[in-house]
Amino acid sequence: MAFTLEDLPIRDDLRGLSPYGAPQKHVRVQLNVNENTHPVPDDVAQDIVESIRVALQTVNRYPDREFTALRESLAAYLGHDLRAEQIWAANGSNEVIQQLLQAFGGPGRSVLGFPPTYSMHSIIAAGTGSRWIAAERDDAFRISPETAVAAVREHQPDLVFLCGPNNPTGTPLDLATIQAVYDATDGIVMVDEAYAEFMPIGQPSAITLLPGRERLVVSRTMSKAFAFAGARVGYLAAHPAVIDALRLVRLPYHLSALTQAAAVAALRHAPEMLAMVDDIRGQRDRMVTELRAMGYAPYETWSNFVLFGGVADPNAAFESLLEEDVIVRDLGIPNHLRVSAGTESETTAFLDAMRRVAAEQPPVRVGA
């Protein structure tokens, strides 16, 4: 009999769990993991490469442990009078969240979330020995202040994780809900804003709520709007005391000199890097319009993806799309699929394939 994971002396609370994993299939149109499918502009890429070349000249030395230049660059990018000492960064927002849970969660402590939400929230909670508590959402995957506060009062968590815009649904998160949750708890409130740049222009971020709220944390990433998923750079904004807590659990020199150099260079070109966001919003809205015309039920989305209901057989639809060299995401939500907004040609390929799916498997009237 083959030796398996279950034969190892793994922690009891990790037995039976599954690791995070979206299908990694190499197809022509990859719209399943909410990447920014636009490449980094050539002139920006050249500047990043030059910055990495310079960093390589001193790579025999440890990097700046406090990644000062990167924190200053991120603070300038976010604005709102944020200072470098209010910024923290790590290898993707997942590591930022892990460090947050290492500092404020752990055995005997709990984290409240509102599924369906980013699946790594519960996975990281399990990995840090924190108890994950799942609360329910309102209709159409929204969360009202009343619903959120009721869950906080019932469970008394040590941390509350909110996601806005929410992944995997794309639905907005009202600032009033964040304020109500903060006022209802003495614990840490983390708002995951991985898709903030795709919100409607002028829509305020949770960052505007930071003044006077020392336990509020706003997490961001460079993976999406900055097309920097492969570079692995996530960050958060919070009170300096929260940053001090994260220093207690981070590994020494956790951000390489090459990562720091690449991220600082990318931030120098923020307007150019973000110029593609408008195009992505346009393709997202195009998908919403055309999926609705096909008879599906897409949800309101402030992200770079669309969750749509009315899919008669999500697995069959997924496989049909895959046969046409298009991959989307089957999240296990009955009668739903999720698709990332790609380039114009990628969006066209998906919509053309989806029309053929609709002809073979007519949409059903469920969902939004």
ROGUNU-349896 format. One record per residue (C-alpha): residue number from 1; chain; z, x, y; residue in one letter. Coordinates in steps of 0.25 Angstrom, whole numbers, m for minus. Example, Ala and Ser with C-alpha at 12.3 -4.5 7.8 and 13.67 -1.06 7.14 Angstrom:
2
PT num cadena    c3    c1    c2 residuo
PT   1      A    31    49   m18       a
PT   2      A    29    55    m4       s
//
This chain:
368
PT num cadena    c3    c1    c2 residuo
PT   1      A     0     0     0       m
PT   2      A    m4     5    14       a
PT   3      A     7    10    23       f
PT   4      A     7     1    36       t
PT   5      A    15     0    49       l
PT   6      A    25   m10    42       e
PT   7      A    29     2    33       d
PT   8      A    34    10    44       l
PT   9      A    48     9    50       p
PT  10      A    43     3    63       i
PT  11      A    52    m5    72       r
PT  12      A    55   m19    67       d
PT  13      A    51   m25    80       d
PT  14      A    37   m19    79       l
PT  15      A    34   m24    64       r
PT  16      A    23   m34    64       g
PT  17      A    18   m31    78       l
PT  18      A     3   m28    81       s
PT  19      A    m1   m18    91       p
PT  20      A   m10   m21   103       y
PT  21      A   m24   m21   100       g
PT  22      A   m37   m28   105       a
PT  23      A   m49   m26    96       p
PT  24      A   m56   m13   100       q
PT  25      A   m70   m15    96       k
PT  26      A   m82    m8   102       h
PT  27      A   m91   m19   107       v
PT  28      A  m101   m20   118       r
PT  29      A   m93   m29   126       v
PT  30      A   m78   m27   126       q
PT  31      A   m70   m38   133       l
PT  32      A   m57   m38   125       n
PT  33      A   m47   m30   131       v
PT  34      A   m48   m33   146       n
PT  35      A   m54   m19   150       e
PT  36      A   m62   m17   163       n
PT  37      A   m75   m15   156       t
PT  38      A   m81    m9   169       h
PT  39      A   m82     7   168       p
PT  40      A   m75    15   178       v
PT  41      A   m85    18   190       p
PT  42      A   m91    32   188       d
PT  43      A   m86    38   201       d
PT  44      A   m72    33   198       v
PT  45      A   m73    39   184       a
PT  46      A   m78    53   190       q
PT  47      A   m66    53   199       d
PT  48      A   m56    50   187       i
PT  49      A   m62    60   179       v
PT  50      A   m61    71   190       e
PT  51      A   m46    67   192       s
PT  52      A   m44    68   177       i
PT  53      A   m51    82   177       r
PT  54      A   m41    87   188       v
PT  55      A   m29    81   180       a
PT  56      A   m34    89   168       l
PT  57      A   m32   102   175       q
PT  58      A   m17   100   175       t
PT  59      A   m16    92   162       v
PT  60      A    m8   103   156       n
PT  61      A     4    98   164       r
PT  62      A    11    85   163       y
PT  63      A     6    74   172       p
PT  64      A    14    68   184       d
PT  65      A    25    61   177       r
PT  66      A    26    51   188       e
PT  67      A    11    50   190       f
PT  68      A    13    49   205       t
PT  69      A    m2    49   209       a
PT  70      A    m5    38   200       l
PT  71      A     7    29   204       r
PT  72      A     3    32   219       e
PT  73      A   m11    28   216       s
PT  74      A    m7    15   208       l
PT  75      A     3    11   220       a
PT  76      A    m8    13   230       a
PT  77      A   m18     4   221       y
PT  78      A    m8    m7   219       l
PT  79      A    m4    m7   234       g
PT  80      A     7   m17   238       h
PT  81      A    15    m5   244       d
PT  82      A    18     0   230       l
PT  83      A    24    14   229       r
PT  84      A    21    24   218       a
PT  85      A    35    23   213       e
PT  86      A    33     8   210       q
PT  87      A    21    12   200       i
PT  88      A    21    16   186       w
PT  89      A    10    19   177       a
PT  90      A     7    22   162       a
PT  91      A    m3    23   151       n
PT  92      A    m8     8   153       g
PT  93      A     0    m4   157       s
PT  94      A     5    m5   143       n
PT  95      A    13     8   144       e
PT  96      A    18     3   157       v
PT  97      A    23   m10   151       i
PT  98      A    29    m2   139       q
PT  99      A    37     7   149       q
PT 100      A    42    m5   156       l
PT 101      A    47   m11   143       l
PT 102      A    53     2   138       q
PT 103      A    61     2   151       a
PT 104      A    65   m12   152       f
PT 105      A    62   m18   138       g
PT 106      A    66   m13   125       g
PT 107      A    75   m18   113       p
PT 108      A    84   m29   118       g
PT 109      A    75   m33   129       r
PT 110      A    64   m43   131       s
PT 111      A    51   m45   137       v
PT 112      A    45   m59   141       l
PT 113      A    30   m61   141       g
PT 114      A    21   m73   142       f
PT 115      A    10   m73   131       p
PT 116      A    m1   m73   130       p
PT 117      A     0   m60   138       t
PT 118      A    m3   m45   137       y
PT 119      A     0   m42   122       s
PT 120      A     5   m28   125       m
PT 121      A    17   m34   132       h
PT 122      A    23   m39   119       s
PT 123      A    18   m27   112       i
PT 124      A    25   m17   121       i
PT 125      A    37   m25   121       a
PT 126      A    38   m24   106       a
PT 127      A    35    m9   107       g
PT 128      A    47    m7   116       t
PT 129      A    56   m16   108       g
PT 130      A    56   m27   119       s
PT 131      A    57   m41   115       r
PT 132      A    45   m49   119       w
PT 133      A    47   m64   123       i
PT 134      A    34   m72   124       a
PT 135      A    35   m84   134       a
PT 136      A    25   m95   136       e
PT 137      A    14   m96   147       r
PT 138      A    10  m109   154       d
PT 139      A    m4  m116   152       d
PT 140      A   m16  m107   154       a
PT 141      A    m7   m95   151       f
PT 142      A    m1   m95   165       r
PT 143      A    14   m93   168       i
PT 144      A    21  m101   178       s
PT 145      A    34   m96   185       p
PT 146      A    42  m107   178       e
PT 147      A    36  m103   164       t
PT 148      A    39   m89   166       a
PT 149      A    53   m91   172       v
PT 150      A    57  m100   161       a
PT 151      A    53   m89   151       a
PT 152      A    61   m79   158       v
PT 153      A    73   m87   159       r
PT 154      A    73   m91   144       e
PT 155      A    71   m77   139       h
PT 156      A    77   m68   149       q
PT 157      A    68   m56   146       p
PT 158      A    70   m42   151       d
PT 159      A    56   m41   155       l
PT 160      A    45   m51   158       v
PT 161      A    30   m48   157       f
PT 162      A    20   m55   165       l
PT 163      A     5   m53   165       c
PT 164      A    m4   m57   176       g
PT 165      A   m15   m59   175       p
PT 166      A   m11   m62   161       n
PT 167      A   m17   m55   149       n
PT 168      A   m23   m60   140       p
PT 169      A   m25   m73   148       t
PT 170      A   m29   m68   162       g
PT 171      A   m21   m79   168       t
PT 172      A   m14   m76   182       p
PT 173      A     1   m74   184       l
PT 174      A     7   m80   196       d
PT 175      A    16   m71   205       l
PT 176      A    25   m83   206       a
PT 177      A    27   m82   191       t
PT 178      A    31   m67   192       i
PT 179      A    40   m69   203       q
PT 180      A    47   m81   195       a
PT 181      A    49   m72   183       v
PT 182      A    54   m60   191       y
PT 183      A    65   m69   197       d
PT 184      A    69   m75   184       a
PT 185      A    72   m62   177       t
PT 186      A    80   m49   179       d
PT 187      A    70   m41   170       g
PT 188      A    57   m34   172       i
PT 189      A    45   m42   176       v
PT 190      A    32   m35   172       m
PT 191      A    19   m41   177       v
PT 192      A     7   m36   170       d
PT 193      A    m5   m35   180       e
PT 194      A   m15   m28   171       a
PT 195      A   m26   m37   177       y
PT 196      A   m21   m38   191       a
PT 197      A   m34   m33   197       e
PT 198      A   m42   m44   191       f
PT 199      A   m33   m55   198       m
PT 200      A   m40   m63   210       p
PT 201      A   m42   m55   222       i
PT 202      A   m29   m56   231       g
PT 203      A   m21   m61   220       q
PT 204      A    m7   m54   222       p
PT 205      A    m2   m45   211       s
PT 206      A    12   m45   205       a
PT 207      A    14   m32   212       i
PT 208      A    16   m40   225       t
PT 209      A    29   m45   219       l
PT 210      A    35   m31   217       l
PT 211      A    43   m30   230       p
PT 212      A    57   m35   227       g
PT 213      A    55   m36   212       r
PT 214      A    61   m24   206       e
PT 215      A    59   m29   192       r
PT 216      A    44   m33   193       l
PT 217      A    34   m24   187       v
PT 218      A    18   m25   188       v
PT 219      A    10   m18   178       s
PT 220      A    m5   m15   180       r
PT 221      A   m16    m7   173       t
PT 222      A   m28     1   177       m
PT 223      A   m35    m3   164       s
PT 224      A   m41   m16   169       k
PT 225      A   m46   m16   183       a
PT 226      A   m47    m1   184       f
PT 227      A   m55     0   171       a
PT 228      A   m45    11   166       f
PT 229      A   m41     5   153       a
PT 230      A   m44    18   146       g
PT 231      A   m35    26   155       a
PT 232      A   m23    19   152       r
PT 233      A   m16    17   166       v
PT 234      A    m6     6   168       g
PT 235      A     5     5   179       y
PT 236      A    15    m4   185       l
PT 237      A    21    m7   199       a
PT 238      A    36   m10   200       a
PT 239      A    49    m6   207       h
PT 240      A    52     9   207       p
PT 241      A    64     6   198       a
PT 242      A    55     1   187       v
PT 243      A    47    13   188       i
PT 244      A    59    22   186       d
PT 245      A    63    13   173       a
PT 246      A    49    16   168       l
PT 247      A    51    31   170       r
PT 248      A    63    30   160       l
PT 249      A    53    26   148       v
PT 250      A    40    33   151       r
PT 251      A    35    45   143       l
PT 252      A    35    58   151       p
PT 253      A    21    60   158       y
PT 254      A    16    47   152       h
PT 255      A     4    46   161       l
PT 256      A    m6    58   159       s
PT 257      A   m11    66   170       a
PT 258      A   m25    61   166       l
PT 259      A   m21    47   167       t
PT 260      A   m15    48   180       q
PT 261      A   m27    56   186       a
PT 262      A   m37    45   181       a
PT 263      A   m29    34   186       a
PT 264      A   m27    40   200       v
PT 265      A   m42    42   201       a
PT 266      A   m45    28   196       a
PT 267      A   m35    22   207       l
PT 268      A   m42    30   218       r
PT 269      A   m54    22   214       h
PT 270      A   m47     8   213       a
PT 271      A   m57     0   222       p
PT 272      A   m69     5   214       e
PT 273      A   m62     3   201       m
PT 274      A   m58   m11   205       l
PT 275      A   m71   m15   210       a
PT 276      A   m75   m19   196       m
PT 277      A   m63   m29   196       v
PT 278      A   m72   m39   204       d
PT 279      A   m83   m39   193       d
PT 280      A   m73   m41   182       i
PT 281      A   m67   m53   189       r
PT 282      A   m81   m58   190       g
PT 283      A   m84   m57   176       q
PT 284      A   m71   m63   172       r
PT 285      A   m74   m75   180       d
PT 286      A   m88   m76   175       r
PT 287      A   m82   m76   161       m
PT 288      A   m72   m87   165       v
PT 289      A   m83   m96   171       t
PT 290      A   m93   m94   159       e
PT 291      A   m83   m95   148       l
PT 292      A   m78  m108   154       r
PT 293      A   m93  m113   155       a
PT 294      A   m94  m110   140       m
PT 295      A   m82  m119   137       g
PT 296      A   m71  m109   136       y
PT 297      A   m58  m110   144       a
PT 298      A   m55   m97   151       p
PT 299      A   m42   m95   158       y
PT 300      A   m40   m91   173       e
PT 301      A   m40   m76   173       t
PT 302      A   m36   m65   183       w
PT 303      A   m39   m54   174       s
PT 304      A   m51   m47   168       n
PT 305      A   m52   m56   156       f
PT 306      A   m54   m70   152       v
PT 307      A   m46   m78   142       l
PT 308      A   m53   m91   138       f
PT 309      A   m50  m102   128       g
PT 310      A   m58  m112   121       g
PT 311      A   m63  m102   110       v
PT 312      A   m64  m109    97       a
PT 313      A   m62   m97    88       d
PT 314      A   m58   m85    96       p
PT 315      A   m59   m75    84       n
PT 316      A   m73   m80    81       a
PT 317      A   m77   m80    95       a
PT 318      A   m72   m65    96       f
PT 319      A   m80   m61    84       e
PT 320      A   m92   m68    89       s
PT 321      A   m91   m60   102       l
PT 322      A   m88   m47    95       l
PT 323      A  m101   m49    87       e
PT 324      A  m108   m49   101       e
PT 325      A  m102   m36   105       d
PT 326      A   m91   m43   114       v
PT 327      A   m76   m42   111       i
PT 328      A   m66   m51   118       v
PT 329      A   m51   m53   115       r
PT 330      A   m46   m63   105       d
PT 331      A   m31   m64   109       l
PT 332      A   m27   m74    98       g
PT 333      A   m25   m85   108       i
PT 334      A   m32   m97   101       p
PT 335      A   m45  m101   107       n
PT 336      A   m45   m90   117       h
PT 337      A   m52   m77   119       l
PT 338      A   m51   m66   130       r
PT 339      A   m62   m58   137       v
PT 340      A   m62   m47   147       s
PT 341      A   m71   m47   159       a
PT 342      A   m81   m36   158       g
PT 343      A   m93   m32   165       t
PT 344      A  m104   m42   168       e
PT 345      A  m112   m38   156       s
PT 346      A  m100   m39   147       e
PT 347      A   m96   m52   152       t
PT 348      A  m110   m57   150       t
PT 349      A  m110   m52   136       a
PT 350      A   m97   m59   133       f
PT 351      A  m101   m72   139       l
PT 352      A  m115   m73   132       d
PT 353      A  m107   m70   119       a
PT 354      A   m97   m80   122       m
PT 355      A  m107   m91   124       r
PT 356      A  m113   m88   110       r
PT 357      A   m99   m89   105       v
PT 358      A   m97  m103   112       a
PT 359      A  m110  m108   106       a
PT 360      A  m105  m105    92       e
PT 361      A   m90  m108    95       q
PT 362      A   m89  m119   106       p
PT 363      A   m77  m117   114       p
PT 364      A   m65  m126   112       v
PT 365      A   m57  m134   123       r
PT 366      A   m44  m126   123       v
PT 367      A   m37  m117   133       g
PT 368      A   m38  m117   148       a
//
